[in-house]
Amino acid sequence: MMHRTSSEDIGHINNNNNVKNKGKKNKVRLFKNKKKHSMRQHDNISLLQEAYERINISSVKLFKDLPLSEPTLKGLNACNYMELTDIQRESIGLSLRGCDILGAAKTGSGKTLAFLVPLLERLYIKQWDRCAGIGALVITPTRELAYQIFETLKLVGTHHDFSAALLIGGKDLKFEKTRIHKCNILICTPGRLLQHMEENPQFDCSYIQILVLDEADRILDLGFQTTVDSILENLPATRQTLLFSATQTKSQNMIYCYNVFPKRQDMISCYDVSPKRREMITCLINTRSVRDLARLSLQDPMYVSVHEHARHSTPEGLQQSYVVCALEEKLSVLWSFIKMHLKQKILVFMATCKQVKYHYDMFCRLRPGTTLLALYGSLHQLRRMAIYESFCRKSNAVLFATDIAARGLGRNWDTSISPSSAVELNTTSALANYATEAGGRPCNDPHFYFLCVTDFPAVDWVVQLDCPEDAHTYIHRVGRTARYQLGGESLLVLLPSEEQGMVEQMSDTKIPITKIKINPNKLQNPVRKMEALLARDPNLKASAQRAFVTYAKSVFLMKNKQVFNVGALDTDAYSK
């Protein structure tokens, strides 16, 4: 919806008509039919509130089966969102009733709409407008994930008359301070949000109606603990809170303990509420995970885990396999894999930024015959988004990436809240009214740089050249393919020292993965060409050395020593 027309504008238009029709007795009517519209909206709101209590989850299959406002339904239909996913069907009804939610579902299961729809509906029911200030907060751990949520919000909420802003690292803080108080919905990262709370006198969150934490397990991690605590101190305790993640494996035990033993701060015994595991477990109530729930001021939260009893914790359409090879053979395996899949879209994960940069530079010189791209955290924000968009547009390409792409294109944690880290604000008076050039391209003005960012489309393969930190990181990496009930494949490359510990972790996390063997006859070895290139280019050689050092350091810093053993690395063979 475009900007609302002010009363002065309407009056001016009608007065012009009076000049043209001089002598005729025409009434100048400001706010035509506004009273009738207001009464009709009030009646609709009353009907919706009554319908919330009658929602029958078993009979709800489509969005139109839910008691949603007309603007929300129009936005969903325009985006072709018709059928509800499991997490949406189970959680939206509870959220509409005002319940606090702990939601866990597989990657690509539609969690974003599961919290955006209730968010829009709550503000609609409250008849929120621009003058009411900030009514909803959506906090994510990464910049790119915030972009994706903001883009979905613009599409689904286009028929609502709410204002929205995107608060992430990137641009000028002063520009943002003058506009943020006019926004109703904020999509933000924790560090930047806290900076506004501490430095911006016009920033007021005292009337927040709903708080959403996407990827809540990471936001509540120790890296964000102080930041989140400071944010929560500025929010009203009476708000509704929605927490969503793909890896809340402990949340059911957490919510059980929270409800049964809310005031205990010592060691207690409780039952695992999973029907498959009823054995007695020992649970420390004052652990960080349970304290997280307490400090969020949740009011009788409802736990929604639609895939908890599923056979697998990864999408059903995902074919997963792993290979075991020596450290010095990894490059040959990757090169051979790319050469055999030139017509497909491949996402390759590596442990460090220096590795990504070196492999990208080297493979560009080797020319495998497909488009190569590199994405890592030290790139400038706009450059990262340009690379992301380029990968999205192509039908076949290889993207080398760090874990910046693991969670909806992002793991660039926004932990810094120093004034030197700039932010970019995308402010719209209405969700569909944003600055674009002719043809729908993003405006060149950096203050109005709007990006149409969604999940990686049609990724055929996810290749993890380096072992992930744990099974949950693995889930988020492979979650970039086989999204929304589509198919996909993944390949994990393990060292012999990593195989046993990692496979056991994945088995415990219900990840079905099959070991495959490398056919030596199909293995192509580019080492000779690489040696020649390194000998001719000192800069490339220095890049290779930095990649080697950072990889060894990353293995050394890993906490799980049963999987990561830096002493088991054959560094001599690898460095050659």
N, C-alpha and C positions, 0 to 999 in steps of 0.2 A: 504494500500500500504506500502511496506517495505521502508527502507531507500533508497534514491537515490544513485546509484553507482557513485563514483567520477571519474573524468577524469583520474587520476593517476591509479586507479584500472583497468579501461578499457584498458588503454595503456599497463599496465603490462600484462594483459591477452593476448592481441594481440601480444605482443613481445614474449611471451612463444610459441605461435603458429608459429611465424617466426623461432624460434630455431628448432622446430620439422620439419618444412618444409624448411630447409636450401637449398638455391640454387634456390628456386622458387621466382618469383617476385610478392609477395603479398603486397598490400597496408595496412598500419596500419591506420584504419579509426576510429578516435575518434568522439563521438557524432553522431553516424550513424543516418541519416535521421532526425536530429534535426531541420534542416532548414524547411524541408517539414512539420514536426510535428508542428513547431511554426506557419507556415503560415496557416495550417489547423485549428489550435486552434484559431488564430486571426479571420479567416472567420466565425468559429462557434460562436464566441463571438459577432461579428457584427450581425449575423442572430438572435441570442437570444435577443439582445437589441432591434432590430426592432420588434420582436414578442411580447415583453413585452407590447407595446402600443396597440396591437390587441387582448389582452386577453378578452374573453367574458365569464363573470362569469356564466351566465345562461347555457352555453353549456359545462362547465367544470365539470366533475364528477370524473375523475381519475387523478392520478399524471402525467401519461403519456400525458394527454391532455394539460398540462402546458408546456411552453417553458423552460425546465430545462436542465442543462448540463448533459452529458453522465455519469460522475462519480456520480452525485447525483441520477440520475434515477437508476443506478446499485445498489447503496446502499439501496434505497427504495425498489426495487424489491427483494433484498436479504433478507430484513427484512419482506417481505410480506406486505408492505404498498402499497396498490393499490388504494383504494377509498379515496377520500377526505372527511373529516368531514366538518360540516358547517363552523366552525371558520377557517379552513384551506382554504376552497374554497373562502370565503369572503375576507380574509386578505392577502394571499400569493401573489395574483396578484397585489394588491396595494403596497405591500412591494417590489416586484421585480421592480416596476417603481420608487422606491426611496422615497415613501411617508413615513412620520412618522405615526405610528399607535398607537391608544389606543384601545386595544382589550379586550373584556369581554365575557366570555363563561362559561358554567357550568363546574364543575369538571369532569374530565375524558373525555373531548371533543376533545382532541388532540391539546392543545395549544402549547406543546413543539415543535412539528414538524412545527407549524405555524410560529415559529420564527427561528428554526434551518435551515430549507430549504432556506429561503431568506438570512440568514447569510452565508451559504456555497456558494450560488450563487453570492452574492455580492463580496466575495473574489475571486471567480473564474473569474468573469468578470474583476476584477481589476488585474488579473494575479498575485495574491499575492503569495509570496514564503517565505522561511525561513529567507532570508536576509532582507525582508521588515519589519520584526518586528511584533508587536502586531497590529492586524487589527480588532479584534472583542472582545467585552466584553459582557459576560452574567452574570448579578448580581442577586443573589437570597437571600432571608432572612435567609435561613437555610442550614446547612451542607448537610443533607441527600437529600434535593431537588437538590442541586448542584451535588451530586453523580448521581442521576437519569438522569439529563440532560447530564452529561458527558458520561454516558453509552450509551444513545441514540445517542449522537454525534459520538461516536466511531463506532457505527454500521452503521448509515446512511452516515457518512463521510469517510468510510473506503477506498473508491477509490479515494479520494482527497489526494493531497500531502501537507496537512497542518499539522502543529504541534499544539498540544493542551495541556493545563495544567489545573489541578484542584486545586484551592487555597482555602483551608478550614482549620479549626482548627485541629491540630493533631500531627504535627511533627516539624522537625528542620527548622528554618527560614534560616539558613546559607546555607543549601543544596539547598534551593529554589532560593536564590539570584543569584547563579552562573548559573542558567539554564533558568530563566524566560524570559530573553531577547531574547531567541531563539524561543519563542512560538508565534504562530499566533492567537490563540483563547484561551481566558481565561474564565473559568467557576469559579465564585468566590462568596464569601460572602463580604458584605461591609467593615467590620472591617479589614479583612486581606488585602483586596485590598488597602485600605487607608494606612495601615502600610507600604506596599511596596512603595507606592507613596512618603511617607515621609522619609523612611529610606534606600531605595535601589537606589543608584545613577545610576544604569544601567537600571532602569525601566523607559520606555518611552512610553507614551500613546498619543503622539502628532499627530500620524498618524491614529488614530482609525477611521475606516470606518462605524462601526455599533455598537450601544449600545442597549442591551436588558435588560429590567427589568422585571423579572418574579415575580409574586405575587407583582405587583407594589404598590398595596394599602398598603401592609405592609412595603415595602422598603421605601415608602414616608411617613411612619408614624413618629410621633414625636420622637420615640426612635432612628430613623436613620437620623433625619433631618440634624444634624451637620455633620455627616459622609458623607451623600450624597452630601451636599453642597461642602464639601472639595474635594470629588472625581470629581464633575463636573467642578471645577475650573481647573483641570488638563487635561480636555478633549477638543478637538477642537469643536467649535460650528457648524461646517459644517457637522458633522456626521449625519447618519440616526439613529433615535431612535424608538424602538419598546417597548411598555408597554403592558403587559398582566396580567390579573387576573381573578379570578372567581367571585369576589364580587365588581366590580366597579359600584355599583348601582347609584352613583352620577356622574359618568363620563360624561353622556350625557349632563346633566346640566352644568358640568364643561366646556366641549368643546364648548357648545353653548355660554357661557359667555366669554370664551377665544377668540373666533372668533369675537363676536359682540362688546364686551367691553374690548379689550386687554389692555387698559391703565387706565381704571377706578380703583381707589383704595378706593372707598367709597361705601356706601349702595346704591344699585340700585334695580330696579324691572325688572324682565324678565319673560318670559313664560317657563314653563316646556315643553320641546319639545316632550314629550311622547304623542302620539295621544289620549291616553285614559285619560290623565289628562292635559287639556289645561288651567287650572285655573292660575290666576296670583299668582306668588310666590315671596317672598322677598329673595334676594340672596346677601350675603356679598362677594364682589369680593376679598377683601383682606384676606379672610379665607385661611387657610393653603392649602386646596385641590386645589384651583385655582392658588395660588402662586407656588405650586409644578410644575404645567404645565409650568408656565412662566420661572422658573429657569432651567427647562430641555431644554430650547432653542428649543422647538418644532417648526417646520416649516410647517404651514398649516396642522396640524395633522388630520388624518381620523379616525373617531370613528367607530369601528366595534363591534357590539353587536348582535350576531346571535340569542340569546335566550331572548332578551329584551321583545319581544312581545309574548313569550311563556306563556302558562297558568301557568306553574310552574317554579320555579328557581332551582329545583333539578332534577336529571335524571328521565326520564319517567318510567324506569324500577324499580325504588326504591319504595318499600312499607314501609310507615312510620307510626309509632304508638307511643303513649306514655301512661304511667301509672302514677298514683298518689298514693304515699304511705307515711307513716310516716318515719321520719329519721331513727328510730331504726329498721325499716323493710327492709331497703335497702339491707342488707347483705343476708337476707332470699330470697328476690326477685332475687338477682344475683345468689345465689347458686342454687336455683330451676331452673332458666333459663339455667344455664350451664348443670345441670343434664338432662334436657330435650332436649339438643342439643349437645350431646357428639360427634356426627359424622359430625359436621360442624365446619367451621373456623370462630371464633368470635373475634372481636376487642372491648375491653372494655375501655372506656375513663373515667379517674378520674381527679379530680381537681389538686392534688399535687403529688409530687414524693414520699413523705412519705406514702401517702395512697396506691399508687401502690405497694411499697415495702412491706407494711404490709399485704395487701390483697393477694399478691403473696405468701408470706411466710406462711400465715394462710391456704390458700387454698391448698398449697402443702402438708401440714400436714393433711388436711381433705381428700385428695385424691379423687377428683370427678370422675376420670376415663378417663381423657383426658390430653394431654400435656398442661402444663402451662408455660407461658413465661412472662417476665416483661421488659418494655422498658421505660426509663425515662432519663431526661437530665443529671443527675449527674453521669451516667455511663461513663466509658472511651469510647472514640470514636470507637475503634476497637471492644470493647465488645458490643456496641450498634449495630454495623453492623453485628456481628456474630449472635446476637439474631434475627435481622431482616431477615437474610438469612435463619435461622432455621425455622422461621415462614413461610417464602415463600415456603420452600420445603415441608412442611407438608400439608396433605389434611384435617386434622382436628386438631385444636389446639385453645387455648384461649390465647390471648395476652393482658395483662393489660398495659395500656399506659397513659401517660399524653398527652398534646397537641403536644408533639414532633412528633406524628404520624399524626397530623391533616392535614398538607399541604405537601403531597407527602413525608410522613415520616419525617416531621420536623417542629418544631417551636422552635428549640434551637437557638435563635437569636444570631448572631455573632456581638454583640455590643461592645465587648472588643477589643481594638486595642493595648493592652500593649504587649511589647516584650516577656513577660513571657508566653503568650498564643501561643503555637507552632502550626505550620501548616504542612500539608502533601501535597506535590506536586507530581502529576502524570504527567510526561512529556513524550510525544511521538513525535518522528520525523515524524511519520505518524500515523494516528488515529488507525490503526489496529495493529501497531507494539508496543506491550507493554509487560513488563516482566512477564512471567508466567512460572511455572514449567511444567514438562511433564504432560499431561492430562488436561491442561488448568486451573489448580488451581492457585490461586493468589500466587505470589512469597513471600517467607518469609522475604525478605529484606524489612524493613519498608519503605524505600525510594521509593520502587516500588510496593506498595501494591494497586493493582487494584481490584476493586469490581464490580461485575456485578449486579448493583442495578436498579431495576425497581419498578413500583408501586406494592402494595400488590396484588398478584394474587388470584382471586377466593375467596374473603372474602364474607361469606354468611350473617353475621350479624354485625352491628355496634351497640353496646350498650353504651349509655351515662349514666353512673351511677350518675354523678353529672351534674347539669344544666350548659350548656355552657354559656360563657360570654354574647353572643348576637346571633342573628339569623345568622350572617355571619360566626361565629365560628362553629355553628351547621352545616352549609352547607359544610364547609371544613371537618368536622368530618365524616359526612355521605358520603362524596365524596370518602371515601376509599372503598366503595362497589358500585355496579351497575355502574362500569366503562365501557366505550367504548360500550355503548348500551346493556350491559348485565344486568341481574336482581340482586336484592339484597334487604335486609330488614334492618330496623333500629328500635331501641327501645330507647326511651328517658324516664328516670326515674325522675319525678318531685316531689317536696314537695308540700303540699297544698298551702303554701304561695307563691310558684313560678309559679303555674299553670296559673293564669289569665294573668299576665304580659308577660310571655314567649309565650303563645299561641297567644296573640295579636301581638307580634313581628313577629311571623312566618306567621301569616295571612297577615300582611302588606308586608312581603317579598315574598309572593306567594309560601309558603311552605305548601303542602297538608299533613296534619297529622291527624290521627284518634285516639281518646281516647279509650282505652280498659280497662276492669276491671280485676283485679286479681281474679282468682278462688282460694278461701281459701283452698279448698280440695286438690289442687295440690301443695300448698306451703309447701316446706320442710324447717324446721327450724334447722339450725346447731348450735344454740346458746349454748346448753348444752355441746357439744363437744368442742366448742371454749373456754368456761369458764374453762374446765378441762385443755386444752392445755395452756391457759394463766397462770393458777395457777402453772403449772409445769415448765414453761419456763419464767424466769424473763426478758430475752432479748426480747422475743416476746411481753411480756406485755409492756415493754418500747417502743417498736415499735408501738404498738397500741395507746399508749398515745400520741406519737409524731404525728401519723396520725390524731388523733382527734383534736389536737391543730392546726395543719396546715390547716385542713379543715375549722375549725371555722374562722381562720384568713383569708383564701381565700374568704369566704363569706363576711366577714367584709370589705375587700378591694375592692369588686366589686363596680363599679360606679353606676350601675342601681339599685337604692334602691327600685324601684317598683317591682323588681323581687327578689332581694337578701336582705333579712332582717335577720340579725344575731340574733335579738331579738326574732324572731319567731321560732328559733331552740330549740327543746326540748333536750337540752344538757344533762340533767340528765338521761333521758331514753336512750339516745344514748351512753353515757359513761359507762353505766352498761353492 
